[in-house]
């Protein structure tokens, strides 16, 4: 009888530990996803800003060339 109670107690502790580890894994996964998503948004914004600035420069140079051709 005592051995059966001890085994049940061990199973209960192992189940509790498993649930705690699962909770920790879920929290870690969600946190990592949010951090990565924010970094991707920031990187995409920076990339678009760089490309936009390069395009503005190219358009300005092309505009200058066209003005030189017309004058």
N, CA, C and O atoms as a Tripos MOL2 file, in Angstrom:
@<TRIPOS>MOLECULE
protein
  284   283    71     0     0
PROTEIN
NO_CHARGES

@<TRIPOS>ATOM
      1 N           0.8170   -1.1880    0.0000 N.3       1 UNK1
      2 CA          0.0000    0.0000    0.0000 C.3       1 UNK1
      3 C           0.8680    1.2610    0.0000 C.2       1 UNK1
      4 O           0.6100    2.2020   -0.7500 O.2       1 UNK1
      5 N           1.8790    1.2680    0.8330 N.am      2 UNK2
      6 CA          2.7590    2.4300    0.9420 C.3       2 UNK2
      7 C           3.5130    2.6410   -0.3680 C.2       2 UNK2
      8 O           3.7110    3.7790   -0.7940 O.2       2 UNK2
      9 N           3.9340    1.5520   -1.0080 N.am      3 UNK3
     10 CA          4.6780    1.6480   -2.2580 C.3       3 UNK3
     11 C           3.7810    2.2290   -3.3630 C.2       3 UNK3
     12 O           4.2280    3.0470   -4.1680 O.2       3 UNK3
     13 N           2.5330    1.8060   -3.3900 N.am      4 UNK4
     14 CA          1.5820    2.2880   -4.3880 C.3       4 UNK4
     15 C           1.3710    3.8040   -4.2280 C.2       4 UNK4
     16 O           1.3110    4.5250   -5.2240 O.2       4 UNK4
     17 N           1.2600    4.2810   -3.0050 N.am      5 UNK5
     18 CA          1.0900    5.7110   -2.7210 C.3       5 UNK5
     19 C           2.3340    6.4910   -3.1690 C.2       5 UNK5
     20 O           2.2250    7.5820   -3.7300 O.2       5 UNK5
     21 N           3.5040    5.9230   -2.9160 N.am      6 UNK6
     22 CA          4.7630    6.5590   -3.2910 C.3       6 UNK6
     23 C           4.8670    6.6890   -4.8140 C.2       6 UNK6
     24 O           5.3020    7.7230   -5.3220 O.2       6 UNK6
     25 N           4.4720    5.6490   -5.5340 N.am      7 UNK7
     26 CA          4.5110    5.6840   -7.0020 C.3       7 UNK7
     27 C           3.5400    6.7440   -7.5280 C.2       7 UNK7
     28 O           3.8740    7.4810   -8.4560 O.2       7 UNK7
     29 N           2.3540    6.8250   -6.9490 N.am      8 UNK8
     30 CA          1.3810    7.8390   -7.3640 C.3       8 UNK8
     31 C           1.9250    9.2460   -7.1240 C.2       8 UNK8
     32 O           1.7270   10.1470   -7.9380 O.2       8 UNK8
     33 N           2.6070    9.4190   -6.0070 N.am      9 UNK9
     34 CA          3.1750   10.7200   -5.6740 C.3       9 UNK9
     35 C           4.2700   11.0970   -6.6810 C.2       9 UNK9
     36 O           4.3450   12.2450   -7.1180 O.2       9 UNK9
     37 N           5.1030   10.1450   -7.0400 N.am     10 UNK10
     38 CA          6.1630   10.3990   -8.0260 C.3      10 UNK10
     39 C           5.5510   10.7550   -9.3740 C.2      10 UNK10
     40 O           6.0150   11.6790  -10.0420 O.2      10 UNK10
     41 N           4.5150   10.0300   -9.7790 N.am     11 UNK11
     42 CA          3.8460   10.3220  -11.0530 C.3      11 UNK11
     43 C           3.2360   11.7250  -11.0210 C.2      11 UNK11
     44 O           3.3180   12.4580  -12.0070 O.2      11 UNK11
     45 N           2.6330   12.0960   -9.9090 N.am     12 UNK12
     46 CA          2.0460   13.4330   -9.7820 C.3      12 UNK12
     47 C           3.1250   14.5110   -9.8780 C.2      12 UNK12
     48 O           2.9240   15.5270  -10.5430 O.2      12 UNK12
     49 N           4.2650   14.3000   -9.2220 N.am     13 UNK13
     50 CA          5.3600   15.2660   -9.2960 C.3      13 UNK13
     51 C           5.9200   15.3600  -10.7140 C.2      13 UNK13
     52 O           6.2200   16.4520  -11.1960 O.2      13 UNK13
     53 N           6.0580   14.2260  -11.3720 N.am     14 UNK14
     54 CA          6.5730   14.2270  -12.7440 C.3      14 UNK14
     55 C           5.6040   14.9390  -13.6870 C.2      14 UNK14
     56 O           6.0320   15.6750  -14.5770 O.2      14 UNK14
     57 N           4.3090   14.7250  -13.4970 N.am     15 UNK15
     58 CA          3.3120   15.4020  -14.3170 C.3      15 UNK15
     59 C           3.3530   16.9120  -14.0750 C.2      15 UNK15
     60 O           3.2670   17.7000  -15.0170 O.2      15 UNK15
     61 N           3.4850   17.3040  -12.8200 N.am     16 UNK16
     62 CA          3.5960   18.7250  -12.4920 C.3      16 UNK16
     63 C           4.8420   19.3260  -13.1300 C.2      16 UNK16
     64 O           4.7890   20.4160  -13.6990 O.2      16 UNK16
     65 N           5.9490   18.6250  -13.0350 N.am     17 UNK17
     66 CA          7.1910   19.0970  -13.6360 C.3      17 UNK17
     67 C           7.0510   19.2140  -15.1460 C.2      17 UNK17
     68 O           7.5080   20.1910  -15.7390 O.2      17 UNK17
     69 N           6.4260   18.2320  -15.7660 N.am     18 UNK18
     70 CA          6.2130   18.2640  -17.2110 C.3      18 UNK18
     71 C           5.3650   19.4750  -17.6060 C.2      18 UNK18
     72 O           5.6790   20.1550  -18.5820 O.2      18 UNK18
     73 N           4.3040   19.7460  -16.8640 N.am     19 UNK19
     74 CA          3.4440   20.8890  -17.1700 C.3      19 UNK19
     75 C           4.1880   22.2090  -16.9890 C.2      19 UNK19
     76 O           4.0140   23.1380  -17.7780 O.2      19 UNK19
     77 N           5.0110   22.2870  -15.9560 N.am     20 UNK20
     78 CA          5.8040   23.5030  -15.7550 C.3      20 UNK20
     79 C           6.8150   23.7070  -16.8850 C.2      20 UNK20
     80 O           7.0060   24.8250  -17.3620 O.2      20 UNK20
     81 N           7.4540   22.6240  -17.3040 N.am     21 UNK21
     82 CA          8.4060   22.7210  -18.4130 C.3      21 UNK21
     83 C           7.7010   23.0910  -19.7140 C.2      21 UNK21
     84 O           8.2270   23.8710  -20.5090 O.2      21 UNK21
     85 N           6.5260   22.5390  -19.9270 N.am     22 UNK22
     86 CA          5.7470   22.8690  -21.1160 C.3      22 UNK22
     87 C           5.3430   24.3440  -21.1030 C.2      22 UNK22
     88 O           5.4040   25.0170  -22.1320 O.2      22 UNK22
     89 N           4.9360   24.8350  -19.9510 N.am     23 UNK23
     90 CA          4.5930   26.2500  -19.8120 C.3      23 UNK23
     91 C           5.8030   27.1300  -20.1040 C.2      23 UNK23
     92 O           5.6910   28.1340  -20.8090 O.2      23 UNK23
     93 N           6.9410   26.7570  -19.5700 N.am     24 UNK24
     94 CA          8.1690   27.5080  -19.8120 C.3      24 UNK24
     95 C           8.5260   27.5100  -21.2950 C.2      24 UNK24
     96 O           8.9300   28.5410  -21.8320 O.2      24 UNK24
     97 N           8.3820   26.3790  -21.9560 N.am     25 UNK25
     98 CA          8.6690   26.2870  -23.3850 C.3      25 UNK25
     99 C           7.7310   27.1780  -24.1900 C.2      25 UNK25
    100 O           8.1680   27.8460  -25.1270 O.2      25 UNK25
    101 N           6.4670   27.1970  -23.8420 N.am     26 UNK26
    102 CA          5.4970   28.0330  -24.5530 C.3      26 UNK26
    103 C           5.8220   29.5120  -24.3580 C.2      26 UNK26
    104 O           5.7870   30.2900  -25.3110 O.2      26 UNK26
    105 N           6.1370   29.8970  -23.1330 N.am     27 UNK27
    106 CA          6.4920   31.2960  -22.8600 C.3      27 UNK27
    107 C           7.7430   31.6920  -23.6370 C.2      27 UNK27
    108 O           7.7950   32.7780  -24.2140 O.2      27 UNK27
    109 N           8.7410   30.8270  -23.6570 N.am     28 UNK28
    110 CA          9.9750   31.1010  -24.3900 C.3      28 UNK28
    111 C           9.7040   31.2390  -25.8870 C.2      28 UNK28
    112 O          10.2430   32.1350  -26.5370 O.2      28 UNK28
    113 N           8.8730   30.3590  -26.4310 N.am     29 UNK29
    114 CA          8.5610   30.3930  -27.8570 C.3      29 UNK29
    115 C           7.8280   31.6770  -28.2330 C.2      29 UNK29
    116 O           8.1680   32.3210  -29.2250 O.2      29 UNK29
    117 N           6.8360   32.0460  -27.4500 N.am     30 UNK30
    118 CA          6.0770   33.2700  -27.7310 C.3      30 UNK30
    119 C           6.9800   34.4930  -27.6190 C.2      30 UNK30
    120 O           6.9240   35.3880  -28.4630 O.2      30 UNK30
    121 N           7.7970   34.5310  -26.5990 N.am     31 UNK31
    122 CA          8.7080   35.6580  -26.4080 C.3      31 UNK31
    123 C           9.6980   35.7640  -27.5660 C.2      31 UNK31
    124 O           9.9310   36.8550  -28.0870 O.2      31 UNK31
    125 N          10.2740   34.6450  -27.9660 N.am     32 UNK32
    126 CA         11.2200   34.6440  -29.0810 C.3      32 UNK32
    127 C          10.5460   35.1050  -30.3650 C.2      32 UNK32
    128 O          11.1220   35.8760  -31.1330 O.2      32 UNK32
    129 N           9.3230   34.6300  -30.5970 N.am     33 UNK33
    130 CA          8.5940   35.0150  -31.8060 C.3      33 UNK33
    131 C           8.3500   36.5190  -31.8290 C.2      33 UNK33
    132 O           8.5370   37.1590  -32.8640 O.2      33 UNK33
    133 N           7.9390   37.0860  -30.7090 N.am     34 UNK34
    134 CA          7.6750   38.5260  -30.6560 C.3      34 UNK34
    135 C           8.9470   39.3360  -30.8880 C.2      34 UNK34
    136 O           8.9190   40.3530  -31.5810 O.2      34 UNK34
    137 N          10.0450   38.8940  -30.3200 N.am     35 UNK35
    138 CA         11.3170   39.5990  -30.4980 C.3      35 UNK35
    139 C          11.7540   39.5420  -31.9550 C.2      35 UNK35
    140 O          12.1610   40.5550  -32.5240 O.2      35 UNK35
    141 N          11.6710   38.3570  -32.5610 N.am     36 UNK36
    142 CA         12.0780   38.1990  -33.9600 C.3      36 UNK36
    143 C          11.1690   38.9990  -34.8830 C.2      36 UNK36
    144 O          11.6460   39.6200  -35.8330 O.2      36 UNK36
    145 N           9.8660   38.9930  -34.6150 N.am     37 UNK37
    146 CA          8.9310   39.7550  -35.4490 C.3      37 UNK37
    147 C           9.2460   41.2470  -35.3840 C.2      37 UNK37
    148 O           9.2130   41.9320  -36.4070 O.2      37 UNK37
    149 N           9.5470   41.7510  -34.2010 N.am     38 UNK38
    150 CA          9.8830   43.1740  -34.0560 C.3      38 UNK38
    151 C          11.1840   43.5000  -34.7850 C.2      38 UNK38
    152 O          11.2820   44.5470  -35.4250 O.2      38 UNK38
    153 N          12.1740   42.6300  -34.7000 N.am     39 UNK39
    154 CA         13.4350   42.8530  -35.4090 C.3      39 UNK39
    155 C          13.2170   42.8500  -36.9150 C.2      39 UNK39
    156 O          13.8030   43.6640  -37.6280 O.2      39 UNK39
    157 N          12.3790   41.9390  -37.4040 N.am     40 UNK40
    158 CA         12.0940   41.8990  -38.8390 C.3      40 UNK40
    159 C          11.3920   43.1730  -39.2990 C.2      40 UNK40
    160 O          11.7160   43.7090  -40.3590 O.2      40 UNK40
    161 N          10.4380   43.6610  -38.5130 N.am     41 UNK41
    162 CA          9.7600   44.9110  -38.8690 C.3      41 UNK41
    163 C          10.7530   46.0720  -38.9260 C.2      41 UNK41
    164 O          10.7220   46.8830  -39.8520 O.2      41 UNK41
    165 N          11.6260   46.1400  -37.9320 N.am     42 UNK42
    166 CA         12.6130   47.2200  -37.8850 C.3      42 UNK42
    167 C          13.5940   47.1140  -39.0550 C.2      42 UNK42
    168 O          13.9220   48.1180  -39.6860 O.2      42 UNK42
    169 N          14.0580   45.8990  -39.3400 N.am     43 UNK43
    170 CA         14.9880   45.7070  -40.4500 C.3      43 UNK43
    171 C          14.3310   46.0280  -41.7870 C.2      43 UNK43
    172 O          14.9560   46.6350  -42.6570 O.2      43 UNK43
    173 N          13.0720   45.6220  -41.9550 N.am     44 UNK44
    174 CA         12.3590   45.9210  -43.1990 C.3      44 UNK44
    175 C          12.1810   47.4260  -43.3630 C.2      44 UNK44
    176 O          12.3300   47.9550  -44.4640 O.2      44 UNK44
    177 N          11.8670   48.1070  -42.2800 N.am     45 UNK45
    178 CA         11.7120   49.5620  -42.3350 C.3      45 UNK45
    179 C          13.0310   50.2310  -42.7160 C.2      45 UNK45
    180 O          13.0530   51.1390  -43.5460 O.2      45 UNK45
    181 N          14.1190   49.7870  -42.1150 N.am     46 UNK46
    182 CA         15.4340   50.3520  -42.4430 C.3      46 UNK46
    183 C          15.8000   50.0830  -43.8950 C.2      46 UNK46
    184 O          16.3280   50.9590  -44.5800 O.2      46 UNK46
    185 N          15.5200   48.8720  -44.3630 N.am     47 UNK47
    186 CA         15.8290   48.5120  -45.7470 C.3      47 UNK47
    187 C          15.0310   49.3830  -46.7150 C.2      47 UNK47
    188 O          15.5790   49.8910  -47.6940 O.2      47 UNK47
    189 N          13.7370   49.5550  -46.4430 N.am     48 UNK48
    190 CA         12.9080   50.3890  -47.3090 C.3      48 UNK48
    191 C          13.3820   51.8370  -47.2990 C.2      48 UNK48
    192 O          13.3320   52.5190  -48.3230 O.2      48 UNK48
    193 N          13.8340   52.2990  -46.1610 N.am     49 UNK49
    194 CA         14.3450   53.6650  -46.0720 C.3      49 UNK49
    195 C          15.6060   53.8210  -46.9230 C.2      49 UNK49
    196 O          15.7640   54.8230  -47.6200 O.2      49 UNK49
    197 N          16.4940   52.8440  -46.8680 N.am     50 UNK50
    198 CA         17.7300   52.8940  -47.6570 C.3      50 UNK50
    199 C          17.4110   52.8460  -49.1420 C.2      50 UNK50
    200 O          17.9390   53.6430  -49.9180 O.2      50 UNK50
    201 N          16.5490   51.9160  -49.5430 N.am     51 UNK51
    202 CA         16.1870   51.7920  -50.9540 C.3      51 UNK51
    203 C          15.4890   53.0620  -51.4330 C.2      51 UNK51
    204 O          15.7420   53.5340  -52.5420 O.2      51 UNK51
    205 N          14.6110   53.6140  -50.5960 N.am     52 UNK52
    206 CA         13.9280   54.8570  -50.9640 C.3      52 UNK52
    207 C          14.8980   56.0040  -51.1710 C.2      52 UNK52
    208 O          14.7560   56.7790  -52.1170 O.2      52 UNK52
    209 N          15.8800   56.1160  -50.2920 N.am     53 UNK53
    210 CA         16.8820   57.1810  -50.4360 C.3      53 UNK53
    211 C          17.7090   56.9860  -51.7000 C.2      53 UNK53
    212 O          18.0200   57.9560  -52.3910 O.2      53 UNK53
    213 N          18.0680   55.7420  -52.0080 N.am     54 UNK54
    214 CA         18.8260   55.4740  -53.2300 C.3      54 UNK54
    215 C          17.9980   55.8060  -54.4620 C.2      54 UNK54
    216 O          18.5170   56.3600  -55.4320 O.2      54 UNK54
    217 N          16.7120   55.4690  -54.4270 N.am     55 UNK55
    218 CA         15.8460   55.7800  -55.5680 C.3      55 UNK55
    219 C          15.6840   57.2900  -55.7340 C.2      55 UNK55
    220 O          15.6760   57.7890  -56.8590 O.2      55 UNK55
    221 N          15.5540   58.0160  -54.6320 N.am     56 UNK56
    222 CA         15.4570   59.4780  -54.7160 C.3      56 UNK56
    223 C          16.7190   60.0560  -55.3490 C.2      56 UNK56
    224 O          16.6480   60.9580  -56.1840 O.2      56 UNK56
    225 N          17.8780   59.5290  -54.9440 N.am     57 UNK57
    226 CA         19.1380   59.9920  -55.5190 C.3      57 UNK57
    227 C          19.2190   59.6860  -57.0060 C.2      57 UNK57
    228 O          19.6540   60.5250  -57.7940 O.2      57 UNK57
    229 N          18.8010   58.4810  -57.3900 N.am     58 UNK58
    230 CA         18.8260   58.1020  -58.8040 C.3      58 UNK58
    231 C          17.8760   58.9750  -59.6120 C.2      58 UNK58
    232 O          18.2160   59.4110  -60.7120 O.2      58 UNK58
    233 N          16.7000   59.2300  -59.0790 N.am     59 UNK59
    234 CA         15.7260   60.0690  -59.7830 C.3      59 UNK59
    235 C          16.2560   61.4910  -59.9220 C.2      59 UNK59
    236 O          16.0800   62.1240  -60.9630 O.2      59 UNK59
    237 N          16.8960   61.9850  -58.8880 N.am     60 UNK60
    238 CA         17.4740   63.3380  -58.9610 C.3      60 UNK60
    239 C          18.5580   63.4030  -60.0270 C.2      60 UNK60
    240 O          18.6310   64.3720  -60.7840 O.2      60 UNK60
    241 N          19.4040   62.3720  -60.0900 N.am     61 UNK61
    242 CA         20.4610   62.3510  -61.1100 C.3      61 UNK61
    243 C          19.8630   62.2570  -62.5110 C.2      61 UNK61
    244 O          20.3130   62.9440  -63.4290 O.2      61 UNK61
    245 N          18.8430   61.4020  -62.6750 N.am     62 UNK62
    246 CA         18.1970   61.2810  -63.9850 C.3      62 UNK62
    247 C          17.5060   62.5840  -64.3720 C.2      62 UNK62
    248 O          17.5210   62.9740  -65.5390 O.2      62 UNK62
    249 N          16.9040   63.2550  -63.4000 N.am     63 UNK63
    250 CA         16.2580   64.5420  -63.6600 C.3      63 UNK63
    251 C          17.2960   65.5610  -64.1180 C.2      63 UNK63
    252 O          17.0430   66.3430  -65.0350 O.2      63 UNK63
    253 N          18.4530   65.5500  -63.4830 N.am     64 UNK64
    254 CA         19.5320   66.4550  -63.8900 C.3      64 UNK64
    255 C          20.0070   66.1670  -65.2980 C.2      64 UNK64
    256 O          20.2530   67.0920  -66.0720 O.2      64 UNK64
    257 N          20.1390   64.8870  -65.6410 N.am     65 UNK65
    258 CA         20.5680   64.5090  -66.9860 C.3      65 UNK65
    259 C          19.5310   64.9600  -68.0080 C.2      65 UNK65
    260 O          19.8930   65.4920  -69.0580 O.2      65 UNK65
    261 N          18.2560   64.7580  -67.7210 N.am     66 UNK66
    262 CA         17.2020   65.1870  -68.6440 C.3      66 UNK66
    263 C          17.1870   66.7030  -68.8100 C.2      66 UNK66
    264 O          16.9840   67.2060  -69.9150 O.2      66 UNK66
    265 N          17.4000   67.4260  -67.7240 N.am     67 UNK67
    266 CA         17.4410   68.8840  -67.8300 C.3      67 UNK67
    267 C          18.6230   69.3340  -68.6760 C.2      67 UNK67
    268 O          18.5100   70.2810  -69.4540 O.2      67 UNK67
    269 N          19.7650   68.6520  -68.5250 N.am     68 UNK68
    270 CA         20.9360   68.9890  -69.3430 C.3      68 UNK68
    271 C          20.6680   68.6980  -70.8100 C.2      68 UNK68
    272 O          21.1130   69.4480  -71.6790 O.2      68 UNK68
    273 N          19.9430   67.6130  -71.1000 N.am     69 UNK69
    274 CA         19.6360   67.2740  -72.4880 C.3      69 UNK69
    275 C          18.6790   68.2880  -73.1100 C.2      69 UNK69
    276 O          18.7950   68.6140  -74.2910 O.2      69 UNK69
    277 N          17.7470   68.7780  -72.3240 N.am     70 UNK70
    278 CA         16.7610   69.7140  -72.8490 C.3      70 UNK70
    279 C          17.3060   71.1260  -72.9960 C.2      70 UNK70
    280 O          16.7690   71.9130  -73.7770 O.2      70 UNK70
    281 N          18.3480   71.4600  -72.2700 N.am     71 UNK71
    282 CA         18.9130   72.8150  -72.3540 C.3      71 UNK71
    283 C          19.9920   72.8980  -73.3440 C.2      71 UNK71
    284 O          20.5720   73.9670  -73.5380 O.2      71 UNK71
@<TRIPOS>BOND
     1     1     2 1
     2     2     3 1
     3     3     4 2
     4     3     5 am
     5     5     6 1
     6     6     7 1
     7     7     8 2
     8     7     9 am
     9     9    10 1
    10    10    11 1
    11    11    12 2
    12    11    13 am
    13    13    14 1
    14    14    15 1
    15    15    16 2
    16    15    17 am
    17    17    18 1
    18    18    19 1
    19    19    20 2
    20    19    21 am
    21    21    22 1
    22    22    23 1
    23    23    24 2
    24    23    25 am
    25    25    26 1
    26    26    27 1
    27    27    28 2
    28    27    29 am
    29    29    30 1
    30    30    31 1
    31    31    32 2
    32    31    33 am
    33    33    34 1
    34    34    35 1
    35    35    36 2
    36    35    37 am
    37    37    38 1
    38    38    39 1
    39    39    40 2
    40    39    41 am
    41    41    42 1
    42    42    43 1
    43    43    44 2
    44    43    45 am
    45    45    46 1
    46    46    47 1
    47    47    48 2
    48    47    49 am
    49    49    50 1
    50    50    51 1
    51    51    52 2
    52    51    53 am
    53    53    54 1
    54    54    55 1
    55    55    56 2
    56    55    57 am
    57    57    58 1
    58    58    59 1
    59    59    60 2
    60    59    61 am
    61    61    62 1
    62    62    63 1
    63    63    64 2
    64    63    65 am
    65    65    66 1
    66    66    67 1
    67    67    68 2
    68    67    69 am
    69    69    70 1
    70    70    71 1
    71    71    72 2
    72    71    73 am
    73    73    74 1
    74    74    75 1
    75    75    76 2
    76    75    77 am
    77    77    78 1
    78    78    79 1
    79    79    80 2
    80    79    81 am
    81    81    82 1
    82    82    83 1
    83    83    84 2
    84    83    85 am
    85    85    86 1
    86    86    87 1
    87    87    88 2
    88    87    89 am
    89    89    90 1
    90    90    91 1
    91    91    92 2
    92    91    93 am
    93    93    94 1
    94    94    95 1
    95    95    96 2
    96    95    97 am
    97    97    98 1
    98    98    99 1
    99    99   100 2
   100    99   101 am
   101   101   102 1
   102   102   103 1
   103   103   104 2
   104   103   105 am
   105   105   106 1
   106   106   107 1
   107   107   108 2
   108   107   109 am
   109   109   110 1
   110   110   111 1
   111   111   112 2
   112   111   113 am
   113   113   114 1
   114   114   115 1
   115   115   116 2
   116   115   117 am
   117   117   118 1
   118   118   119 1
   119   119   120 2
   120   119   121 am
   121   121   122 1
   122   122   123 1
   123   123   124 2
   124   123   125 am
   125   125   126 1
   126   126   127 1
   127   127   128 2
   128   127   129 am
   129   129   130 1
   130   130   131 1
   131   131   132 2
   132   131   133 am
   133   133   134 1
   134   134   135 1
   135   135   136 2
   136   135   137 am
   137   137   138 1
   138   138   139 1
   139   139   140 2
   140   139   141 am
   141   141   142 1
   142   142   143 1
   143   143   144 2
   144   143   145 am
   145   145   146 1
   146   146   147 1
   147   147   148 2
   148   147   149 am
   149   149   150 1
   150   150   151 1
   151   151   152 2
   152   151   153 am
   153   153   154 1
   154   154   155 1
   155   155   156 2
   156   155   157 am
   157   157   158 1
   158   158   159 1
   159   159   160 2
   160   159   161 am
   161   161   162 1
   162   162   163 1
   163   163   164 2
   164   163   165 am
   165   165   166 1
   166   166   167 1
   167   167   168 2
   168   167   169 am
   169   169   170 1
   170   170   171 1
   171   171   172 2
   172   171   173 am
   173   173   174 1
   174   174   175 1
   175   175   176 2
   176   175   177 am
   177   177   178 1
   178   178   179 1
   179   179   180 2
   180   179   181 am
   181   181   182 1
   182   182   183 1
   183   183   184 2
   184   183   185 am
   185   185   186 1
   186   186   187 1
   187   187   188 2
   188   187   189 am
   189   189   190 1
   190   190   191 1
   191   191   192 2
   192   191   193 am
   193   193   194 1
   194   194   195 1
   195   195   196 2
   196   195   197 am
   197   197   198 1
   198   198   199 1
   199   199   200 2
   200   199   201 am
   201   201   202 1
   202   202   203 1
   203   203   204 2
   204   203   205 am
   205   205   206 1
   206   206   207 1
   207   207   208 2
   208   207   209 am
   209   209   210 1
   210   210   211 1
   211   211   212 2
   212   211   213 am
   213   213   214 1
   214   214   215 1
   215   215   216 2
   216   215   217 am
   217   217   218 1
   218   218   219 1
   219   219   220 2
   220   219   221 am
   221   221   222 1
   222   222   223 1
   223   223   224 2
   224   223   225 am
   225   225   226 1
   226   226   227 1
   227   227   228 2
   228   227   229 am
   229   229   230 1
   230   230   231 1
   231   231   232 2
   232   231   233 am
   233   233   234 1
   234   234   235 1
   235   235   236 2
   236   235   237 am
   237   237   238 1
   238   238   239 1
   239   239   240 2
   240   239   241 am
   241   241   242 1
   242   242   243 1
   243   243   244 2
   244   243   245 am
   245   245   246 1
   246   246   247 1
   247   247   248 2
   248   247   249 am
   249   249   250 1
   250   250   251 1
   251   251   252 2
   252   251   253 am
   253   253   254 1
   254   254   255 1
   255   255   256 2
   256   255   257 am
   257   257   258 1
   258   258   259 1
   259   259   260 2
   260   259   261 am
   261   261   262 1
   262   262   263 1
   263   263   264 2
   264   263   265 am
   265   265   266 1
   266   266   267 1
   267   267   268 2
   268   267   269 am
   269   269   270 1
   270   270   271 1
   271   271   272 2
   272   271   273 am
   273   273   274 1
   274   274   275 1
   275   275   276 2
   276   275   277 am
   277   277   278 1
   278   278   279 1
   279   279   280 2
   280   279   281 am
   281   281   282 1
   282   282   283 1
   283   283   284 2
@<TRIPOS>SUBSTRUCTURE
     1 UNK1         2 RESIDUE 1 A UNK
     2 UNK2         6 RESIDUE 1 A UNK
     3 UNK3        10 RESIDUE 1 A UNK
     4 UNK4        14 RESIDUE 1 A UNK
     5 UNK5        18 RESIDUE 1 A UNK
     6 UNK6        22 RESIDUE 1 A UNK
     7 UNK7        26 RESIDUE 1 A UNK
     8 UNK8        30 RESIDUE 1 A UNK
     9 UNK9        34 RESIDUE 1 A UNK
    10 UNK10       38 RESIDUE 1 A UNK
    11 UNK11       42 RESIDUE 1 A UNK
    12 UNK12       46 RESIDUE 1 A UNK
    13 UNK13       50 RESIDUE 1 A UNK
    14 UNK14       54 RESIDUE 1 A UNK
    15 UNK15       58 RESIDUE 1 A UNK
    16 UNK16       62 RESIDUE 1 A UNK
    17 UNK17       66 RESIDUE 1 A UNK
    18 UNK18       70 RESIDUE 1 A UNK
    19 UNK19       74 RESIDUE 1 A UNK
    20 UNK20       78 RESIDUE 1 A UNK
    21 UNK21       82 RESIDUE 1 A UNK
    22 UNK22       86 RESIDUE 1 A UNK
    23 UNK23       90 RESIDUE 1 A UNK
    24 UNK24       94 RESIDUE 1 A UNK
    25 UNK25       98 RESIDUE 1 A UNK
    26 UNK26      102 RESIDUE 1 A UNK
    27 UNK27      106 RESIDUE 1 A UNK
    28 UNK28      110 RESIDUE 1 A UNK
    29 UNK29      114 RESIDUE 1 A UNK
    30 UNK30      118 RESIDUE 1 A UNK
    31 UNK31      122 RESIDUE 1 A UNK
    32 UNK32      126 RESIDUE 1 A UNK
    33 UNK33      130 RESIDUE 1 A UNK
    34 UNK34      134 RESIDUE 1 A UNK
    35 UNK35      138 RESIDUE 1 A UNK
    36 UNK36      142 RESIDUE 1 A UNK
    37 UNK37      146 RESIDUE 1 A UNK
    38 UNK38      150 RESIDUE 1 A UNK
    39 UNK39      154 RESIDUE 1 A UNK
    40 UNK40      158 RESIDUE 1 A UNK
    41 UNK41      162 RESIDUE 1 A UNK
    42 UNK42      166 RESIDUE 1 A UNK
    43 UNK43      170 RESIDUE 1 A UNK
    44 UNK44      174 RESIDUE 1 A UNK
    45 UNK45      178 RESIDUE 1 A UNK
    46 UNK46      182 RESIDUE 1 A UNK
    47 UNK47      186 RESIDUE 1 A UNK
    48 UNK48      190 RESIDUE 1 A UNK
    49 UNK49      194 RESIDUE 1 A UNK
    50 UNK50      198 RESIDUE 1 A UNK
    51 UNK51      202 RESIDUE 1 A UNK
    52 UNK52      206 RESIDUE 1 A UNK
    53 UNK53      210 RESIDUE 1 A UNK
    54 UNK54      214 RESIDUE 1 A UNK
    55 UNK55      218 RESIDUE 1 A UNK
    56 UNK56      222 RESIDUE 1 A UNK
    57 UNK57      226 RESIDUE 1 A UNK
    58 UNK58      230 RESIDUE 1 A UNK
    59 UNK59      234 RESIDUE 1 A UNK
    60 UNK60      238 RESIDUE 1 A UNK
    61 UNK61      242 RESIDUE 1 A UNK
    62 UNK62      246 RESIDUE 1 A UNK
    63 UNK63      250 RESIDUE 1 A UNK
    64 UNK64      254 RESIDUE 1 A UNK
    65 UNK65      258 RESIDUE 1 A UNK
    66 UNK66      262 RESIDUE 1 A UNK
    67 UNK67      266 RESIDUE 1 A UNK
    68 UNK68      270 RESIDUE 1 A UNK
    69 UNK69      274 RESIDUE 1 A UNK
    70 UNK70      278 RESIDUE 1 A UNK
    71 UNK71      282 RESIDUE 1 A UNK
